[in-house]
Amino acid sequence: MYISKYMTMAQLIREHPELGPFLRELGLACADCLSKVVDTVAVVAERYGMDVEDFLAALRAECAREHGQLP
């Protein structure tokens, strides 16, 4: 369950498809966006006014929750 700020959004979605609904809840339509091929997690966080580390923490927590690793 490795998630890095240097991953493209396409890579994130490919490796963690369970994050799709979570991204949509945040107002990010990454699965449908052509920029996902080049935009990194960090770029998307900055573009949407989010702190990169907070965004990463939220992605990791949601991924862990989806995999039953958090209560």
PDB file as gemmi writes it, atoms N, CA and C in Angstrom:
CRYST1    1.000    1.000    1.000  90.00  90.00  90.00 P 1                      
ATOM      1  N   MET A   1       0.843  -1.184   0.000  1.00  0.00           N  
ATOM      2  CA  MET A   1       0.000   0.000   0.000  1.00  0.00           C  
ATOM      3  C   MET A   1       0.883   1.241   0.000  1.00  0.00           C  
ATOM      4  N   TYR A   2       1.700   1.363  -1.001  1.00  0.00           N  
ATOM      5  CA  TYR A   2       2.612   2.489  -1.104  1.00  0.00           C  
ATOM      6  C   TYR A   2       1.937   3.606  -1.888  1.00  0.00           C  
ATOM      7  N   ILE A   3       1.892   4.791  -1.295  1.00  0.00           N  
ATOM      8  CA  ILE A   3       1.350   5.969  -1.969  1.00  0.00           C  
ATOM      9  C   ILE A   3       2.351   7.099  -1.766  1.00  0.00           C  
ATOM     10  N   SER A   4       2.793   7.662  -2.879  1.00  0.00           N  
ATOM     11  CA  SER A   4       3.795   8.718  -2.859  1.00  0.00           C  
ATOM     12  C   SER A   4       3.271   9.967  -3.541  1.00  0.00           C  
ATOM     13  N   LYS A   5       3.765  11.111  -3.109  1.00  0.00           N  
ATOM     14  CA  LYS A   5       3.365  12.362  -3.746  1.00  0.00           C  
ATOM     15  C   LYS A   5       3.901  12.466  -5.169  1.00  0.00           C  
ATOM     16  N   TYR A   6       4.826  11.596  -5.527  1.00  0.00           N  
ATOM     17  CA  TYR A   6       5.414  11.610  -6.856  1.00  0.00           C  
ATOM     18  C   TYR A   6       4.675  10.713  -7.846  1.00  0.00           C  
ATOM     19  N   MET A   7       3.714   9.936  -7.365  1.00  0.00           N  
ATOM     20  CA  MET A   7       2.910   9.073  -8.242  1.00  0.00           C  
ATOM     21  C   MET A   7       2.013   9.942  -9.103  1.00  0.00           C  
ATOM     22  N   THR A   8       1.799   9.526 -10.343  1.00  0.00           N  
ATOM     23  CA  THR A   8       0.775  10.207 -11.127  1.00  0.00           C  
ATOM     24  C   THR A   8      -0.581   9.736 -10.611  1.00  0.00           C  
ATOM     25  N   MET A   9      -1.589  10.524 -10.881  1.00  0.00           N  
ATOM     26  CA  MET A   9      -2.928  10.133 -10.454  1.00  0.00           C  
ATOM     27  C   MET A   9      -3.360   8.865 -11.187  1.00  0.00           C  
ATOM     28  N   ALA A  10      -2.924   8.689 -12.433  1.00  0.00           N  
ATOM     29  CA  ALA A  10      -3.246   7.468 -13.173  1.00  0.00           C  
ATOM     30  C   ALA A  10      -2.654   6.254 -12.461  1.00  0.00           C  
ATOM     31  N   GLN A  11      -1.427   6.379 -12.008  1.00  0.00           N  
ATOM     32  CA  GLN A  11      -0.776   5.289 -11.286  1.00  0.00           C  
ATOM     33  C   GLN A  11      -1.499   5.015  -9.967  1.00  0.00           C  
ATOM     34  N   LEU A  12      -1.865   6.076  -9.254  1.00  0.00           N  
ATOM     35  CA  LEU A  12      -2.590   5.929  -7.991  1.00  0.00           C  
ATOM     36  C   LEU A  12      -3.891   5.160  -8.206  1.00  0.00           C  
ATOM     37  N   ILE A  13      -4.657   5.561  -9.216  1.00  0.00           N  
ATOM     38  CA  ILE A  13      -5.949   4.925  -9.482  1.00  0.00           C  
ATOM     39  C   ILE A  13      -5.770   3.486  -9.964  1.00  0.00           C  
ATOM     40  N   ARG A  14      -4.747   3.247 -10.767  1.00  0.00           N  
ATOM     41  CA  ARG A  14      -4.477   1.895 -11.261  1.00  0.00           C  
ATOM     42  C   ARG A  14      -4.097   0.957 -10.101  1.00  0.00           C  
ATOM     43  N   GLU A  15      -3.250   1.449  -9.202  1.00  0.00           N  
ATOM     44  CA  GLU A  15      -2.774   0.613  -8.100  1.00  0.00           C  
ATOM     45  C   GLU A  15      -3.754   0.553  -6.925  1.00  0.00           C  
ATOM     46  N   HIS A  16      -4.614   1.571  -6.811  1.00  0.00           N  
ATOM     47  CA  HIS A  16      -5.565   1.643  -5.690  1.00  0.00           C  
ATOM     48  C   HIS A  16      -6.946   2.062  -6.193  1.00  0.00           C  
ATOM     49  N   PRO A  17      -7.588   1.222  -7.007  1.00  0.00           N  
ATOM     50  CA  PRO A  17      -8.895   1.597  -7.556  1.00  0.00           C  
ATOM     51  C   PRO A  17      -9.955   1.853  -6.488  1.00  0.00           C  
ATOM     52  N   GLU A  18      -9.742   1.293  -5.297  1.00  0.00           N  
ATOM     53  CA  GLU A  18     -10.702   1.504  -4.212  1.00  0.00           C  
ATOM     54  C   GLU A  18     -10.756   2.959  -3.761  1.00  0.00           C  
ATOM     55  N   LEU A  19      -9.781   3.774  -4.171  1.00  0.00           N  
ATOM     56  CA  LEU A  19      -9.771   5.187  -3.802  1.00  0.00           C  
ATOM     57  C   LEU A  19     -10.664   6.045  -4.701  1.00  0.00           C  
ATOM     58  N   GLY A  20     -11.167   5.475  -5.789  1.00  0.00           N  
ATOM     59  CA  GLY A  20     -12.009   6.236  -6.714  1.00  0.00           C  
ATOM     60  C   GLY A  20     -13.174   6.954  -6.041  1.00  0.00           C  
ATOM     61  N   PRO A  21     -14.005   6.239  -5.269  1.00  0.00           N  
ATOM     62  CA  PRO A  21     -15.127   6.911  -4.602  1.00  0.00           C  
ATOM     63  C   PRO A  21     -14.666   7.997  -3.621  1.00  0.00           C  
ATOM     64  N   PHE A  22     -13.575   7.740  -2.925  1.00  0.00           N  
ATOM     65  CA  PHE A  22     -13.043   8.727  -1.977  1.00  0.00           C  
ATOM     66  C   PHE A  22     -12.608   9.998  -2.709  1.00  0.00           C  
ATOM     67  N   LEU A  23     -11.939   9.837  -3.836  1.00  0.00           N  
ATOM     68  CA  LEU A  23     -11.516  11.000  -4.621  1.00  0.00           C  
ATOM     69  C   LEU A  23     -12.729  11.788  -5.105  1.00  0.00           C  
ATOM     70  N   ARG A  24     -13.769  11.079  -5.537  1.00  0.00           N  
ATOM     71  CA  ARG A  24     -14.994  11.761  -5.980  1.00  0.00           C  
ATOM     72  C   ARG A  24     -15.646  12.520  -4.829  1.00  0.00           C  
ATOM     73  N   GLU A  25     -15.618  11.945  -3.613  1.00  0.00           N  
ATOM     74  CA  GLU A  25     -16.164  12.637  -2.442  1.00  0.00           C  
ATOM     75  C   GLU A  25     -15.435  13.958  -2.189  1.00  0.00           C  
ATOM     76  N   LEU A  26     -14.145  13.987  -2.530  1.00  0.00           N  
ATOM     77  CA  LEU A  26     -13.354  15.210  -2.365  1.00  0.00           C  
ATOM     78  C   LEU A  26     -13.563  16.193  -3.507  1.00  0.00           C  
ATOM     79  N   GLY A  27     -14.374  15.792  -4.494  1.00  0.00           N  
ATOM     80  CA  GLY A  27     -14.622  16.654  -5.641  1.00  0.00           C  
ATOM     81  C   GLY A  27     -13.586  16.504  -6.739  1.00  0.00           C  
ATOM     82  N   LEU A  28     -12.843  15.406  -6.712  1.00  0.00           N  
ATOM     83  CA  LEU A  28     -11.808  15.161  -7.705  1.00  0.00           C  
ATOM     84  C   LEU A  28     -12.280  14.066  -8.658  1.00  0.00           C  
ATOM     85  N   ALA A  29     -12.467  14.423  -9.909  1.00  0.00           N  
ATOM     86  CA  ALA A  29     -12.908  13.457 -10.916  1.00  0.00           C  
ATOM     87  C   ALA A  29     -11.704  12.903 -11.658  1.00  0.00           C  
ATOM     88  N   CYS A  30     -10.741  12.412 -10.904  1.00  0.00           N  
ATOM     89  CA  CYS A  30      -9.458  11.986 -11.473  1.00  0.00           C  
ATOM     90  C   CYS A  30      -9.594  10.869 -12.488  1.00  0.00           C  
ATOM     91  N   ALA A  31     -10.522   9.952 -12.279  1.00  0.00           N  
ATOM     92  CA  ALA A  31     -10.670   8.826 -13.189  1.00  0.00           C  
ATOM     93  C   ALA A  31     -11.060   9.292 -14.592  1.00  0.00           C  
ATOM     94  N   ASP A  32     -11.737  10.420 -14.678  1.00  0.00           N  
ATOM     95  CA  ASP A  32     -12.206  10.931 -15.965  1.00  0.00           C  
ATOM     96  C   ASP A  32     -11.330  12.034 -16.538  1.00  0.00           C  
ATOM     97  N   CYS A  33     -10.336  12.468 -15.807  1.00  0.00           N  
ATOM     98  CA  CYS A  33      -9.525  13.613 -16.211  1.00  0.00           C  
ATOM     99  C   CYS A  33      -8.317  13.171 -17.033  1.00  0.00           C  
ATOM    100  N   LEU A  34      -8.102  13.812 -18.152  1.00  0.00           N  
ATOM    101  CA  LEU A  34      -6.960  13.470 -19.005  1.00  0.00           C  
ATOM    102  C   LEU A  34      -5.630  13.845 -18.355  1.00  0.00           C  
ATOM    103  N   SER A  35      -5.638  14.797 -17.448  1.00  0.00           N  
ATOM    104  CA  SER A  35      -4.405  15.237 -16.789  1.00  0.00           C  
ATOM    105  C   SER A  35      -3.838  14.192 -15.843  1.00  0.00           C  
ATOM    106  N   LYS A  36      -4.627  13.184 -15.526  1.00  0.00           N  
ATOM    107  CA  LYS A  36      -4.168  12.164 -14.571  1.00  0.00           C  
ATOM    108  C   LYS A  36      -2.906  11.460 -15.034  1.00  0.00           C  
ATOM    109  N   VAL A  37      -2.661  11.483 -16.334  1.00  0.00           N  
ATOM    110  CA  VAL A  37      -1.489  10.799 -16.881  1.00  0.00           C  
ATOM    111  C   VAL A  37      -0.200  11.508 -16.485  1.00  0.00           C  
ATOM    112  N   VAL A  38      -0.255  12.829 -16.341  1.00  0.00           N  
ATOM    113  CA  VAL A  38       0.953  13.588 -16.017  1.00  0.00           C  
ATOM    114  C   VAL A  38       0.927  14.238 -14.646  1.00  0.00           C  
ATOM    115  N   ASP A  39      -0.267  14.499 -14.110  1.00  0.00           N  
ATOM    116  CA  ASP A  39      -0.359  15.176 -12.809  1.00  0.00           C  
ATOM    117  C   ASP A  39      -0.033  14.213 -11.676  1.00  0.00           C  
ATOM    118  N   THR A  40       0.839  14.642 -10.803  1.00  0.00           N  
ATOM    119  CA  THR A  40       1.185  13.839  -9.639  1.00  0.00           C  
ATOM    120  C   THR A  40       0.208  14.128  -8.500  1.00  0.00           C  
ATOM    121  N   VAL A  41       0.272  13.305  -7.491  1.00  0.00           N  
ATOM    122  CA  VAL A  41      -0.544  13.506  -6.295  1.00  0.00           C  
ATOM    123  C   VAL A  41      -0.266  14.897  -5.719  1.00  0.00           C  
ATOM    124  N   ALA A  42       1.005  15.287  -5.686  1.00  0.00           N  
ATOM    125  CA  ALA A  42       1.380  16.602  -5.144  1.00  0.00           C  
ATOM    126  C   ALA A  42       0.794  17.736  -5.965  1.00  0.00           C  
ATOM    127  N   VAL A  43       0.841  17.624  -7.280  1.00  0.00           N  
ATOM    128  CA  VAL A  43       0.305  18.672  -8.155  1.00  0.00           C  
ATOM    129  C   VAL A  43      -1.196  18.824  -7.948  1.00  0.00           C  
ATOM    130  N   VAL A  44      -1.896  17.710  -7.860  1.00  0.00           N  
ATOM    131  CA  VAL A  44      -3.351  17.758  -7.665  1.00  0.00           C  
ATOM    132  C   VAL A  44      -3.685  18.390  -6.312  1.00  0.00           C  
ATOM    133  N   ALA A  45      -2.968  18.004  -5.276  1.00  0.00           N  
ATOM    134  CA  ALA A  45      -3.204  18.592  -3.950  1.00  0.00           C  
ATOM    135  C   ALA A  45      -3.031  20.102  -4.004  1.00  0.00           C  
ATOM    136  N   GLU A  46      -1.942  20.552  -4.598  1.00  0.00           N  
ATOM    137  CA  GLU A  46      -1.683  21.992  -4.682  1.00  0.00           C  
ATOM    138  C   GLU A  46      -2.730  22.698  -5.534  1.00  0.00           C  
ATOM    139  N   ARG A  47      -3.121  22.086  -6.642  1.00  0.00           N  
ATOM    140  CA  ARG A  47      -4.114  22.694  -7.542  1.00  0.00           C  
ATOM    141  C   ARG A  47      -5.447  22.902  -6.830  1.00  0.00           C  
ATOM    142  N   TYR A  48      -5.794  21.989  -5.931  1.00  0.00           N  
ATOM    143  CA  TYR A  48      -7.075  22.075  -5.232  1.00  0.00           C  
ATOM    144  C   TYR A  48      -6.951  22.685  -3.836  1.00  0.00           C  
ATOM    145  N   GLY A  49      -5.811  23.309  -3.560  1.00  0.00           N  
ATOM    146  CA  GLY A  49      -5.639  24.042  -2.314  1.00  0.00           C  
ATOM    147  C   GLY A  49      -5.499  23.177  -1.076  1.00  0.00           C  
ATOM    148  N   MET A  50      -5.018  21.951  -1.262  1.00  0.00           N  
ATOM    149  CA  MET A  50      -4.835  21.057  -0.125  1.00  0.00           C  
ATOM    150  C   MET A  50      -3.359  20.973   0.237  1.00  0.00           C  
ATOM    151  N   ASP A  51      -3.102  20.764   1.495  1.00  0.00           N  
ATOM    152  CA  ASP A  51      -1.738  20.502   1.929  1.00  0.00           C  
ATOM    153  C   ASP A  51      -1.351  19.104   1.422  1.00  0.00           C  
ATOM    154  N   VAL A  52      -0.193  19.004   0.790  1.00  0.00           N  
ATOM    155  CA  VAL A  52       0.231  17.738   0.185  1.00  0.00           C  
ATOM    156  C   VAL A  52       0.310  16.621   1.216  1.00  0.00           C  
ATOM    157  N   GLU A  53       0.913  16.892   2.360  1.00  0.00           N  
ATOM    158  CA  GLU A  53       1.059  15.858   3.389  1.00  0.00           C  
ATOM    159  C   GLU A  53      -0.285  15.440   3.964  1.00  0.00           C  
ATOM    160  N   ASP A  54      -1.197  16.394   4.131  1.00  0.00           N  
ATOM    161  CA  ASP A  54      -2.543  16.057   4.619  1.00  0.00           C  
ATOM    162  C   ASP A  54      -3.291  15.203   3.601  1.00  0.00           C  
ATOM    163  N   PHE A  55      -3.150  15.535   2.316  1.00  0.00           N  
ATOM    164  CA  PHE A  55      -3.789  14.769   1.255  1.00  0.00           C  
ATOM    165  C   PHE A  55      -3.234  13.348   1.226  1.00  0.00           C  
ATOM    166  N   LEU A  56      -1.926  13.215   1.320  1.00  0.00           N  
ATOM    167  CA  LEU A  56      -1.300  11.892   1.358  1.00  0.00           C  
ATOM    168  C   LEU A  56      -1.802  11.078   2.552  1.00  0.00           C  
ATOM    169  N   ALA A  57      -1.858  11.726   3.708  1.00  0.00           N  
ATOM    170  CA  ALA A  57      -2.332  11.034   4.916  1.00  0.00           C  
ATOM    171  C   ALA A  57      -3.771  10.560   4.730  1.00  0.00           C  
ATOM    172  N   ALA A  58      -4.605  11.386   4.120  1.00  0.00           N  
ATOM    173  CA  ALA A  58      -6.005  11.018   3.889  1.00  0.00           C  
ATOM    174  C   ALA A  58      -6.101   9.856   2.903  1.00  0.00           C  
ATOM    175  N   LEU A  59      -5.311   9.890   1.846  1.00  0.00           N  
ATOM    176  CA  LEU A  59      -5.306   8.793   0.873  1.00  0.00           C  
ATOM    177  C   LEU A  59      -4.860   7.492   1.529  1.00  0.00           C  
ATOM    178  N   ARG A  60      -3.799   7.558   2.299  1.00  0.00           N  
ATOM    179  CA  ARG A  60      -3.273   6.365   2.965  1.00  0.00           C  
ATOM    180  C   ARG A  60      -4.267   5.809   3.977  1.00  0.00           C  
ATOM    181  N   ALA A  61      -4.908   6.698   4.739  1.00  0.00           N  
ATOM    182  CA  ALA A  61      -5.891   6.264   5.734  1.00  0.00           C  
ATOM    183  C   ALA A  61      -7.092   5.606   5.059  1.00  0.00           C  
ATOM    184  N   GLU A  62      -7.572   6.203   3.978  1.00  0.00           N  
ATOM    185  CA  GLU A  62      -8.709   5.628   3.262  1.00  0.00           C  
ATOM    186  C   GLU A  62      -8.336   4.275   2.667  1.00  0.00           C  
ATOM    187  N   CYS A  63      -7.170   4.167   2.120  1.00  0.00           N  
ATOM    188  CA  CYS A  63      -6.704   2.901   1.554  1.00  0.00           C  
ATOM    189  C   CYS A  63      -6.619   1.840   2.652  1.00  0.00           C  
ATOM    190  N   ALA A  64      -6.071   2.199   3.788  1.00  0.00           N  
ATOM    191  CA  ALA A  64      -5.982   1.261   4.911  1.00  0.00           C  
ATOM    192  C   ALA A  64      -7.372   0.850   5.383  1.00  0.00           C  
ATOM    193  N   ARG A  65      -8.284   1.819   5.456  1.00  0.00           N  
ATOM    194  CA  ARG A  65      -9.656   1.514   5.870  1.00  0.00           C  
ATOM    195  C   ARG A  65     -10.311   0.551   4.884  1.00  0.00           C  
ATOM    196  N   GLU A  66     -10.107   0.784   3.606  1.00  0.00           N  
ATOM    197  CA  GLU A  66     -10.685  -0.082   2.580  1.00  0.00           C  
ATOM    198  C   GLU A  66     -10.141  -1.509   2.656  1.00  0.00           C  
ATOM    199  N   HIS A  67      -8.940  -1.644   3.160  1.00  0.00           N  
ATOM    200  CA  HIS A  67      -8.300  -2.951   3.275  1.00  0.00           C  
ATOM    201  C   HIS A  67      -8.486  -3.554   4.666  1.00  0.00           C  
ATOM    202  N   GLY A  68      -9.327  -2.908   5.484  1.00  0.00           N  
ATOM    203  CA  GLY A  68      -9.632  -3.434   6.803  1.00  0.00           C  
ATOM    204  C   GLY A  68      -8.511  -3.289   7.811  1.00  0.00           C  
ATOM    205  N   GLN A  69      -7.631  -2.328   7.595  1.00  0.00           N  
ATOM    206  CA  GLN A  69      -6.506  -2.150   8.489  1.00  0.00           C  
ATOM    207  C   GLN A  69      -6.751  -1.067   9.536  1.00  0.00           C  
ATOM    208  N   LEU A  70      -7.890  -0.414   9.460  1.00  0.00           N  
ATOM    209  CA  LEU A  70      -8.281   0.578  10.470  1.00  0.00           C  
ATOM    210  C   LEU A  70      -9.684   0.232  10.943  1.00  0.00           C  
ATOM    211  N   PRO A  71      -9.989   0.571  12.165  1.00  0.00           N  
ATOM    212  CA  PRO A  71     -11.344   0.255  12.683  1.00  0.00           C  
ATOM    213  C   PRO A  71     -12.418   1.056  11.988  1.00  0.00           C  
TER     214      PRO A  71                                                      
END                                                                             
